[in-house]
Amino acid sequence: MRPDPTPRRPRLLLRHLLVAAIAVLLCTSGLVAGLAEPASAAPKPAKVKGVKLKKPTVTGATASFKVKWKRAARATTYKVKWKVPGGKPKKTKTRKTSHVIGGLAQGANYCVKVRALNGKRKGKWSKQICRTTPRLDPVQPVWVDQQQVQGASVAVNFRWNEVAGATSYELAYVPGEKDIQKHKKKKVVTVGATGTGTVSVPVGGLDPSQTYCFQVRPSGPKGTGAWGVAGCKYTTPTTRAAGGPLQVNMMTWNMCTAVCTGVHDWSLRKADAIARIGQIAPDAVATQESGQAIDDFDAMPDYDMACKVGDGAPNQPGLPAGAKNQGLLINNAKFTVIAGTANGYRFLPDTHGGCWVRVKDNATDRELILASVHLIQPAAGSDQLRLNQMAAFWSAIQADPSTTGLPIVLAGDYNSERNRALDGPRQHLNFFGFDDAFDVAEQYASLPYVNSFNNWTYPGPISLRWGAHVDRVFVPPGARVTSWRMEQPFANGPGTRQLSDHSPVRVTVEIP
């Protein structure tokens, strides 16, 4: 069959009409890119008005506030810009008429402005609004001012300085030195502000002979502040609760009579330093770096030089006789020196070392050993060397027949403390049942976080975790330490000055 050559005009016309109708539909619906209305043709949004900064809040170490504004005509989104005056701006976009700006510095002035957007069209910036963020300072320092054995446990009294804006505080504490906030045994105590400048809270049920670390954070109407730096405390053993009848008021003082010169020369301060010892009136004073002062002490009517490091010269060939760098003063109304018992030991080839002597308590007729020691300074020797020197000094005391069976109190400048990687002298003496009086004292009669090495400043440097006390008194097993204190300089007020680059440390001890 032959194909029909006749054109099908009605069918072709219908097809053309259909294509035209689809094209019209696409144009009117905006689906053809070439015919869509450009974004620049969108109506320009109005200027944002009514910007306010509300709900200032403290969260940890940062602050925030909420920015609110009135809806602007023809706006689809908003741009928020803020900065510290003089700083670089930050910005963000939102479809809402509010935005919370977080991560801000506390106590800083921030300025904020907002503009409306409609596609690519931008409205005018709003009026700039400024506000200072709230502030809650970290609570520093936190310290222990008392501890007391209560049966099989220990009660500790924590204290800290109040901060402005706080109405309450949280004290968190844990056994050991691991991260406090992640610790499984963390306990938290909440206490209200007092308005007196300091807050204290007693905490009982602590384990004896245990290290505890603690932090405090403040809270107030504006939010909750950050946790402060952790402090730590060793709790006293229960075996030290009773003490005994032999009482010793022991002081140690590095006097820096040789290397401290110029405005700190010993000749310019010796009269005040000697008067300060008489004013404090301890039972005994362990002295270090006291070479030039030894002869000056001879003029003190109430004190006798009981021993000096040179007393050990016969036991160490080659040592110059009469070495005086370390010594021990005793109050002759309190103690009587047992003749022929003064002894000493030098850490060759250095001038450091110590001495010890046997004395009798005039009130009880009890006898004991008092010692003064000075270990090598960190700039000249390692932690391990200080451990070795402590071991050598202890062995020398133990080898002396005059010390057999008697309680021993060792005071001095150990150039070591708990903040060091290896607190060797303490670890060595702990092995023999001796404790640093600072660790086991029942009461702290001065601020324990102020370092005993003062570096000629008043007050001295601060160590928040432990208190960096290189000047220490170690007490024998069973001894009760009723008080620890760092004595203040001779002069107070605007004329306050230190009398050495170390402050005197004094403890009161009861020995069974």
C-alpha positions in Angstrom: 0.0 0.0 0.0 1.3 3.5 -0.8 1.6 6.1 2.0 -1.0 8.9 2.0 0.8 12.1 0.7 -1.9 14.4 2.1 -0.5 16.7 5.0 -2.2 16.5 8.4 -2.6 20.2 9.0 -5.1 20.1 11.9 -2.8 17.8 13.9 0.3 19.9 13.3 -1.6 23.1 14.2 -2.7 21.5 17.5 0.9 20.7 18.3 2.1 24.3 17.8 -0.7 25.6 20.0 0.3 23.3 22.8 4.0 24.3 22.7 3.0 28.0 22.8 0.7 27.4 25.8 3.5 25.6 27.7 5.9 28.5 27.0 3.4 31.1 28.4 2.9 28.9 31.5 6.7 28.7 32.1 7.2 32.4 31.8 4.4 33.4 34.1 5.6 30.9 36.8 9.2 32.2 36.8 10.7 28.7 36.0 12.6 30.0 33.0 15.8 31.5 34.3 16.1 34.1 31.6 12.7 35.6 32.5 12.9 35.4 36.4 13.0 38.6 38.4 16.6 39.4 39.6 17.3 39.5 43.4 18.4 43.0 43.1 14.9 43.9 42.2 13.6 42.8 45.7 12.3 45.6 47.8 14.9 47.1 50.2 14.2 46.3 53.8 13.6 49.0 56.4 16.1 50.0 59.1 16.1 47.9 62.2 15.0 49.7 65.3 14.6 48.9 69.0 17.8 47.0 69.6 18.3 46.0 73.2 20.9 43.9 75.1 19.1 41.8 77.6 19.8 38.9 80.1 23.6 39.5 80.8 24.8 36.1 82.0 28.1 34.6 83.4 28.8 31.0 82.4 32.1 29.7 83.6 35.0 31.9 82.4 32.9 33.7 79.7 29.8 35.9 79.5 26.8 36.4 77.2 23.8 38.6 76.5 20.7 38.4 74.3 20.3 40.9 71.5 16.6 41.7 70.7 15.1 44.1 68.1 11.8 44.9 66.4 10.9 43.2 63.1 11.8 45.4 60.1 9.5 45.7 57.1 10.4 43.6 54.1 13.2 41.8 56.0 13.8 38.1 55.4 17.0 37.8 57.5 19.1 39.9 59.8 22.8 40.4 60.3 24.1 41.0 63.8 27.6 42.6 64.3 29.4 43.0 67.7 32.8 43.9 68.9 34.8 45.3 71.8 35.6 49.0 71.1 38.9 49.0 69.3 38.7 45.3 68.5 37.8 43.3 65.4 34.1 42.8 64.7 32.3 39.5 64.6 29.0 38.9 62.9 26.3 36.3 62.3 23.0 35.9 60.4 19.6 34.9 61.8 16.0 34.7 60.6 14.8 35.6 64.1 14.5 38.9 65.8 16.8 37.9 68.6 20.2 36.3 69.0 22.3 35.2 72.0 25.9 36.3 71.8 28.1 34.0 73.9 31.8 33.4 74.6 32.4 37.0 75.6 35.0 38.2 78.0 33.7 39.1 81.4 33.6 42.7 82.5 34.2 44.0 79.0 32.2 46.6 77.0 30.7 45.3 73.8 28.8 47.3 71.1 26.2 45.7 68.9 24.2 46.8 65.8 21.8 45.0 63.5 20.7 45.4 59.8 17.9 43.8 57.9 18.4 41.8 54.6 16.0 40.9 51.8 18.0 38.8 49.3 20.9 40.9 48.3 19.2 44.1 49.4 20.5 45.5 52.6 18.8 47.9 55.0 20.6 50.5 57.0 22.5 49.5 60.2 20.6 50.1 63.4 21.8 52.5 66.1 24.8 51.0 67.9 24.0 49.8 71.5 26.8 49.1 74.0 26.8 47.2 77.3 29.4 45.8 79.7 29.2 42.1 80.3 28.8 40.9 83.9 31.8 39.6 85.9 32.4 36.9 88.5 36.1 36.6 89.3 37.6 33.1 90.1 37.8 32.4 93.8 41.5 32.5 94.6 43.0 31.4 96.8 41.3 28.6 98.8 43.1 27.4 101.8 42.8 25.2 105.0 43.2 27.1 108.2 42.4 24.3 110.6 42.3 20.5 110.7 41.3 18.2 113.6 41.3 14.5 114.2 37.8 13.3 115.1 37.9 9.7 116.0 39.0 7.7 112.9 38.5 10.7 110.5 39.7 14.2 110.1 37.7 17.5 109.8 39.1 20.3 107.8 38.0 24.0 107.7 38.3 25.5 104.2 38.4 29.3 103.8 38.5 31.7 100.8 38.1 35.4 99.9 34.7 36.5 98.7 34.4 37.9 95.1 32.1 40.7 94.0 28.7 39.7 92.7 28.6 36.2 94.3 25.7 35.2 96.6 26.9 31.6 97.0 29.8 29.3 96.4 30.3 25.7 95.6 33.3 23.8 97.1 34.3 20.7 95.3 36.8 18.3 96.8 38.3 14.8 96.0 40.8 12.4 97.4 44.1 12.4 95.4 45.4 14.8 92.8 43.4 13.8 89.7 41.1 16.1 87.8 38.6 17.3 90.3 35.6 17.8 88.0 36.0 14.4 86.4 36.6 12.5 89.6 34.2 9.8 90.4 34.4 10.5 94.2 33.8 14.3 93.8 31.8 15.9 96.6 30.3 19.4 96.5 29.3 21.6 99.4 27.3 24.8 98.8 27.7 27.7 101.1 26.2 31.2 101.1 28.1 34.5 100.9 28.7 36.2 104.2 29.5 39.8 103.2 32.4 39.8 105.6 35.2 39.4 103.0 35.9 35.7 103.7 33.8 32.5 103.7 34.6 29.3 105.6 33.1 25.9 105.7 34.0 22.9 107.8 34.1 19.5 106.1 34.3 16.3 108.2 34.7 12.6 107.5 37.9 12.9 105.6 40.5 10.1 105.6 43.6 10.7 107.7 47.0 10.6 106.0 45.4 11.4 102.6 45.9 14.2 100.1 42.7 16.1 99.1 42.4 18.6 96.4 39.7 21.2 96.2 38.2 24.1 94.0 35.6 26.8 94.5 33.3 28.5 92.1 31.0 31.5 92.7 27.4 31.9 91.7 25.1 35.0 91.7 22.1 36.6 90.0 24.1 36.9 86.8 25.1 33.2 86.6 27.8 30.8 87.7 31.5 31.6 87.4 34.5 29.4 86.7 36.2 26.9 89.0 39.3 28.4 90.5 42.8 26.9 90.5 42.9 23.7 92.6 44.5 23.7 96.0 45.7 20.6 97.8 46.1 19.5 101.5 47.5 16.5 103.3 45.4 15.4 106.3 47.1 14.6 109.5 47.5 10.9 110.7 45.3 10.0 113.7 48.5 8.9 115.5 49.3 12.6 116.0 46.2 13.5 117.8 47.4 13.0 121.4 50.9 14.5 121.5 52.6 14.6 124.8 54.1 16.6 127.7 57.4 17.7 125.9 56.5 21.0 124.3 58.8 22.7 121.7 58.3 26.1 120.1 60.6 25.7 117.1 61.6 28.3 114.5 63.8 28.1 111.4 65.2 31.1 109.5 67.5 31.4 106.6 69.2 34.8 107.3 71.2 35.3 104.0 74.1 37.0 105.8 76.8 36.3 103.0 75.3 36.5 99.5 72.7 39.2 100.3 74.6 42.5 100.0 74.0 46.1 99.0 70.8 47.4 100.5 70.2 44.0 102.0 73.6 43.7 103.6 73.5 42.0 107.0 75.1 45.0 108.7 72.0 47.1 107.8 69.5 44.6 109.3 71.2 42.6 112.0 69.9 44.8 114.9 66.3 44.4 113.7 66.7 40.7 113.0 68.1 40.0 116.4 65.4 42.1 118.0 62.8 40.1 116.0 64.0 36.8 117.4 63.7 38.3 120.9 60.2 39.5 120.1 59.0 36.2 118.8 60.8 34.4 121.7 60.9 30.8 120.3 62.4 28.0 122.3 64.9 27.3 119.6 66.0 28.8 116.2 67.6 26.8 113.4 69.6 29.2 111.4 70.9 28.9 107.8 73.3 31.1 105.8 74.0 32.6 109.2 77.8 32.7 109.1 78.2 36.5 109.7 75.4 36.4 112.3 76.8 33.6 114.6 79.1 36.0 116.5 76.3 38.6 116.7 74.0 36.0 118.4 76.6 35.6 121.2 75.4 39.0 122.5 71.9 37.8 123.0 71.4 37.3 126.8 68.5 34.8 126.5 70.0 32.6 123.8 73.0 30.3 123.4 74.6 29.0 120.2 74.1 25.3 120.8 75.7 23.9 117.7 77.1 24.9 114.2 78.0 23.0 111.2 81.7 23.3 112.0 81.2 21.1 115.0 81.3 18.2 112.6 84.8 19.0 111.2 86.6 16.2 113.2 84.4 13.6 111.4 85.1 15.1 107.9 88.8 15.4 107.2 89.7 18.6 105.2 86.9 20.7 106.5 87.9 24.1 108.0 87.3 24.2 111.7 84.7 26.7 112.9 82.4 26.7 109.9 79.3 28.7 110.9 76.9 28.7 107.9 74.3 26.7 109.8 73.6 26.9 113.5 71.1 26.4 116.2 70.1 28.9 118.9 68.4 27.7 122.1 66.5 29.7 124.7 68.5 29.0 127.8 65.5 29.4 130.0 63.8 26.5 128.2 66.7 24.1 127.4 70.1 23.1 128.7 72.7 21.8 126.3 74.2 18.5 127.1 77.9 19.1 127.1 79.9 17.5 124.3 77.0 16.5 122.1 77.1 19.3 119.5 77.9 17.8 116.1 77.7 18.8 112.4 78.0 17.5 108.8 79.0 19.3 105.6 78.0 18.4 102.1 81.4 18.6 100.4 82.5 20.6 98.6 79.6 23.0 99.2 79.1 25.1 102.3 75.7 23.6 102.9 75.2 21.1 105.7 73.8 21.1 109.2 74.3 20.5 112.9 72.5 18.9 115.8 72.7 18.8 119.6 71.3 17.0 122.6 69.3 19.2 124.9 67.3 18.8 128.1 63.9 20.4 128.7 64.2 22.3 131.9 60.5 21.9 132.7 60.2 18.1 132.3 63.9 16.9 132.4 63.1 15.2 129.1 65.9 15.1 126.5 65.7 15.4 122.7 67.7 16.2 119.6 67.3 19.5 117.8 68.9 20.0 114.3 69.4 22.7 111.7 70.1 21.8 108.1 70.5 23.5 104.7 70.3 21.5 101.4 71.6 22.6 98.1 69.7 25.3 96.2 67.8 24.3 92.9 70.1 26.4 90.8 73.2 24.5 92.0 71.8 20.9 92.4 69.0 18.5 91.4 66.1 17.1 93.3 68.0 13.9 93.5 71.0 15.6 95.0 68.8 17.1 97.7 67.4 13.6 98.4 71.0 12.3 98.7 72.0 15.1 101.0 69.1 14.5 103.3 69.9 10.8 103.4 73.5 11.5 104.3 72.6 14.0 107.0 70.0 11.7 108.5 72.5 8.8 108.5 75.1 11.0 110.2 72.6 11.9 113.0 71.6 8.2 113.4 75.3 7.2 113.6 75.9 9.6 116.5 75.6 7.7 119.9 74.3 10.9 121.5 71.1 10.6 119.5 70.2 7.0 120.4 66.6 6.6 121.6 65.7 10.3 121.6 63.0 12.2 119.6 64.4 14.4 116.9 63.1 17.7 115.5 64.8 18.7 112.2 64.4 22.3 111.0 66.0 24.2 108.2 65.9 25.3 104.5 65.4 22.2 102.5 65.2 24.0 99.1 62.4 21.5 98.3 58.6 21.4 98.6 55.6 19.5 97.3 55.4 21.5 94.1 58.7 20.0 92.9 58.9 16.9 90.7 60.7 15.1 93.5 60.3 16.3 97.1 63.1 14.0 98.1 63.8 15.3 101.7 60.1 14.8 102.7 59.9 11.4 101.1 63.0 10.2 102.8 62.0 11.4 106.3 58.4 10.2 105.7 59.9 6.7 105.5 61.1 7.0 109.1 57.8 8.3 110.3 58.6 12.0 110.2 56.1 14.6 108.8 56.5 18.1 107.7 54.8 20.2 110.4 53.1 22.2 107.6 51.3 19.0 106.5 50.1 17.9 110.0 49.5 21.2 111.8 46.1 21.6 113.5 46.0 25.4 113.0 47.5 27.8 110.5 48.1 31.1 112.2 49.2 32.8 109.0 48.2 32.5 105.4 49.7 29.2 104.2 49.7 30.0 100.5 52.3 32.8 100.9 55.7 31.3 100.3 58.4 31.3 103.0 61.0 32.2 100.4 59.9 35.8 100.0 62.6 37.1 97.6 62.6 40.4 99.5 58.9 41.1 98.7 56.1 41.7 101.1 54.0 39.7 101.1 56.0 36.9 99.5 55.1 35.1 96.3 52.0 32.9 96.3 51.6 29.2 95.5 48.0 28.3 95.3 48.2 24.5 95.1 50.4 23.7 98.0 52.2 26.8 99.3 55.9 26.6 98.4 57.6 26.4 101.8 61.2 25.4 101.5 61.7 26.4 105.2 60.3 23.4 107.1 60.3 21.7 110.4 60.0 17.9 110.5 58.5 16.3 113.6 59.0 12.7 114.9 56.4 10.0 115.0 53.5 10.6 117.4 54.3 14.3 117.8 51.3 16.7 117.7 51.7 20.0 115.8 49.3 22.5 117.4 50.2 25.5 115.2 52.2 26.5 112.1 52.9 30.1 111.2 55.1 32.2 109.1 56.3 35.1 111.1 55.8 38.7 109.8 58.7 41.1 109.2 59.9 43.4 112.0 58.1 46.5 110.7 54.5 46.7 109.6 52.4 49.2 107.7 53.8 51.4 104.8 57.3 50.8 106.1 57.1 47.0 106.1 60.3 45.3 105.0 61.6 41.8 105.1 64.6 41.1 107.2 65.8 38.3 105.0 64.9 36.8 101.6 63.3 34.0 103.7 60.6 34.6 106.3 60.9 32.8 109.7 58.7 29.7 110.0 57.6 28.7 113.5 55.7 25.6 114.8 54.5 24.5 118.2 55.0 20.8 118.9 54.0 18.4 121.6 56.1 15.3 121.8 55.0 12.1 123.6 
